[in-house]
Amino acid sequence: MNHDKMINISTKRGFLWPSFEIYLGVSGFTDYGPLGAILKNNIMQLWRKQYIAGEGFYEIESPTVTPEEVLKASGHVDNFTDPMTQCEGCKDVYRADHVIEEVTDLEVEGMTNAELDKIVKKHKVNCPNCRDKLSEIWNYNLMFKTNIGAKGNKTGYMRPETAQGIFIQFKRLSRFFKNKLPFGVVQLGKAYRNEISPRQGVIRLREFTQAEAEIFVDPKDKSHPMFNSIADEKLVLNSQATQIEEKDPITITAKEALDKGIVANEVLIYQIYLANKFLNEIGIPKEALRFRQHLPNEMAHYAIDCWDVEVDTDRYGWVEIIGIVDRGEYDLKSHSKYSNKELDLFISYDSPKTVSKTIIKPNMAKFGPSFKQNAPKVKGFLESVTDDNIEAIKLSIKEKGKYISNIDGEKFEILEEYLKFEDIEEEVSGEKITPHVIEPSFGIDRILYSVLLHSFHVSDSENDKDYFKLVNSIAPIQIGVFPLMNKEELNEIAIKITSNLRNSGFRVDYDTSGTIGKRYARSAEIGVPIAITVDYDTLEDNTVTIRNRDTEKQERVKLNDLNEIVEKYFN
């Protein structure tokens, strides 16, 4: 791996360009040049192929501007923050945890601001720029804030992830999937995070592309029908135990990881396998990947289990490129609470069951005089409460003699004499459940960087060129077509070959500039898998030369067989 050489060629040949360059640029943004844009789209199309065609998921598209109430319910407004500090001298601002880790080599993720402040004082962590004192640490919300509408009286944010657009459409999605679990929904698109000081190119962007799948499952059944087919697949897992005990990651089969309780359930480990498979297929080798389980102090409050897919990089160490998490019922429950809309699913039993339950019978003689016009509203609330809420009401009345309800933002005091609890038996055909969600979340920009880095081939001698050894499925240009000399009779045949191949769906570069050796080198440098050369023998025997980028082997083939040979090579 060689980061600097790779970035140099990426910039020179049109993969990655600095954004707003003629205005001195803005950190945290990157342009994709002609080859980079195709490469990125190819990666996303392969992702779609795996999750939509392969897994049977469906894709939706939701707005990138999100009303504040949605992100209040998801927790982003209050909790989507980074610890921030400012130099008292030069006034530069920094991610406090990053500065601390660079100076002390301590792992501080998940610590409170007060704990970070103590470390700053104990280890005398100063400004990386001017060495002056750092301020006390405060929380900085990472979302881009905006106003919706001409009056600007409605607050919105640029979405920090694509997932929420799926969660809030759950009722429509569940009907689309005929109310049958499990089902999966994906979204690919832009997300935005106003990073404090992004200095890592495409590794840390303020505008980036995510590819996320939300897989809705029965909380009582997280098995996967394909698990047995991948049970013997080996994975490199950096579990909580190996991290806490400071041991090396373990290589273990999917079945062993499940049996030993290292991974929570079959759906989760199947998603880990799929992520590994996808990354291998686009050219990131197995030895450059590991799966790191979140430690207890960094596990999100809603997470049942969470794993990061990390890639080994030349410049930045091990970097997270995918997160795979069992989010439980948190998202649907939270949006249900804030929106006052039911986001659950009715699951039918194979045959009806007789169940015991407690119901609430309102004393209407008391309700009318006490609640007046609100009596029907309070009665409706009591008749609709779930079993868990009934127990909460019973407990409150037992301890306090009353229960305070919040109905449509209005509080009502319900006294013991207003209610009667009755135990009954009834036959039921099913039950309402809140599905759990398994989420694989792919950072497309970081994955693209990893592909470029791990496909970059550094030459062994001065006579050879460095080049991108991109796999066939994602190479921005698949075929180079070169006339040996820039002569009309050779160009005519080469143009016809180019046209035929493009009509067959291939991405083809036609080049007549410079010597044939230089064209081969330019073609290989940007990762073109094969080159086709038209020469003077072509005029005599209707054959052309196919040159393989990686082996440099050349094969003479007939023009009439060319399309078939190329199809076979790529498929």
TAVEN-V127478 format. One record per pair of residues at least 4 apart in sequence whose C-alpha atoms are under 6 Angstrom apart, sorted by sequence separation. I is the first residue (numbers start at 1). J is the second residue. If there is no record, write none. Layout:
i: [I,I]
j: [J,J]
//
This chain:
i: [9,11,21,32,33,48,49,50,51,52,68,75,76,87,100,101,119,120,127,148,170,175,200,227,241,242,256,266,280,313,329,330,332,335,336,367,368,371,376,385,396,397,406,451,452,487,491,502,519,521,524,538,548,567,10,11,20,32,52,71,72,86,87,101,120,126,127,147,174,242,257,258,279,280,294,312,336,397,406,459,470,501,523,538,547,548,10,11,19,51,52,71,86,126,148,198,257,312,336,397,405,459,538,547,86,126,147,148,311,336,368,396,405,459,483,547,85,126,147,310,311,367,404,458,483,546,85,147,310,404,457,546,19,84,146,310,403,457,534,545,19,84,85,146,195,238,309,310,332,403,456,457,483,533,545,18,19,83,84,145,194,237,294,308,309,402,456,533,544,18,83,144,193,237,293,294,309,402,455,532,544,17,144,192,236,293,308,402,455,532,543,16,192,236,292,308,401,455,531,543,16,191,235,292,307,531,542,543,15,16,191,235,291,307,530,542,15,190,234,291,306,530,14,190,234,290,306,397,530,14,15,189,233,290,305,529,14,15,189,232,233,289,305,188,289,304,188,231,288,303,113,187,231,288,303,187,302,524,186,486,186,185,302,480,185,478,479,480,481,482,161,184,477,160,184,477,159,160,183,159,160,183,158,182,182,181,87,224,89,223,224,223,88,222,87,88,87,86,86,479,85,143,144,478,481,483,484,142,143,477,478,479,480,481,482,483,484,85,142,366,479,84,238,239,240,84,236,237,238,239,83,84,240,363,83,362,363,82,362,467,468,470,81,82,361,467,468,469,81,361,468,81,360,80,81,360,359,359,358,358,357,357,356,356,355,355,354,354,353,353,352,352,349,348,349,348,347,347,346,346,68,345,68,345,67,344,66,344,66,65,65,66,64,65,64,62,329,328,328,327,327,326,325,325,324,324,323,323,322,322,322,321,321,59,57,58,59,60,57,59,284,28,284,29,28,28,110,110,283,219,218,219,217,216,217,216,216,215,215,214,214,213,213,212,212,211,211,210,210,210,209,203,73,73,73,3,1,42,39,39,38,35]
j: [13,15,25,36,37,52,53,54,55,56,72,79,80,91,104,105,123,124,131,152,174,179,204,231,245,246,260,270,284,317,333,334,336,339,340,371,372,375,380,389,400,401,410,455,456,491,495,506,523,525,528,542,552,571,15,16,25,37,57,76,77,91,92,106,125,131,132,152,179,247,262,263,284,285,299,317,341,402,411,464,475,506,528,543,552,553,16,17,25,57,58,77,92,132,154,204,263,318,342,403,411,465,544,553,93,133,154,155,318,343,375,403,412,466,490,554,93,134,155,318,319,375,412,466,491,554,94,156,319,413,466,555,29,94,156,320,413,467,544,555,30,95,96,157,206,249,320,321,343,414,467,468,494,544,556,30,31,95,96,157,206,249,306,320,321,414,468,545,556,31,96,157,206,250,306,307,322,415,468,545,557,31,158,206,250,307,322,416,469,546,557,31,207,251,307,323,416,470,546,558,32,207,251,308,323,547,558,559,32,33,208,252,308,324,547,559,33,208,252,309,324,548,33,209,253,309,325,416,549,34,35,209,253,310,325,549,35,36,210,253,254,310,326,210,311,326,211,254,311,326,137,211,255,312,327,212,327,549,212,512,213,213,330,508,214,507,508,509,510,511,191,214,507,191,215,508,191,192,215,192,193,216,192,216,217,217,127,266,132,266,267,267,133,267,133,134,134,134,135,528,135,193,194,528,531,533,534,193,194,528,529,530,531,532,533,534,535,137,194,418,531,137,291,292,293,138,290,291,292,293,138,139,295,418,139,418,419,139,419,524,525,527,139,140,419,525,526,527,140,420,527,141,420,141,142,421,421,422,422,423,423,424,424,425,425,426,426,427,427,428,428,429,429,429,430,430,430,431,431,432,155,432,156,433,156,433,156,434,157,157,158,159,158,159,159,165,436,436,437,437,438,438,438,439,439,440,440,441,441,442,443,443,446,185,184,185,186,187,185,187,451,198,454,205,205,206,297,298,471,435,435,436,435,435,436,436,437,437,438,438,439,439,440,440,441,441,442,442,443,444,444,446,334,335,338,314,314,474,474,476,476,476]
//
